[in-house]
Amino acid sequence: MKYRKSRIFNYPADVVTKILLDTDQGYDMQELENVTAWKVIEEKDIDDRRVATKEWCAHSQIPKSLQHIISPKMLTWFEHSEWNRKTKTYSFVIVPHYLKKQVTCKGKTVFLQKGADKCDRTFEIELKVDIPIVGIILENLVLNALKQNEEQDFLLSVKAIEKALKK
């Protein structure tokens, strides 16, 4: 299952990416409603790229019909990412702590300059849960949570940019 969403920032792409991805002026990821914990495991800069591993823990309402398959502790994963400053592309692969062979997830966020003072941010993700019968249900649950997070991320990002530019 795939999801794609574009958003426009009223700031140049260089400003948006510097504040959100290359400084500590962004927001705390735990401000996202569905995120309970987030930490950087490893991060290193290699030329124009930042390569990182982060660990995420989410919470979500697991339907009763799936609680015998999915427990809250199963909503923890590693994100292996690369921020490419030259192409303004943030690529990631998600590796869950549980069901590693059944769940595949990857995506990217691309920041493009639009005109003199706008930035188009396009978020794309592809998720596959290879479990008979319930896989599609789980994909829908996860993608609905991701859609909420993407919207909330955009609003928090705008606030972080505005706060950083007022300093």
Secondary structure, 3 states (H helix, E strand, C coil): CEEEEEEEECCCHHHHHHHHHCCCCCCCHHHCCCEEEEEEEEEEEECCEEEEEEEEEECCCCCHHHCCCCCHHHCEEEEEEEEECCCCEEEEEEEECCCCCCEEEEEEEEEEEECCCEEEEEEEEEEEECCCCCHHHHHHHHHHHHHHHHHHHHHHHHHHHHHHHCC
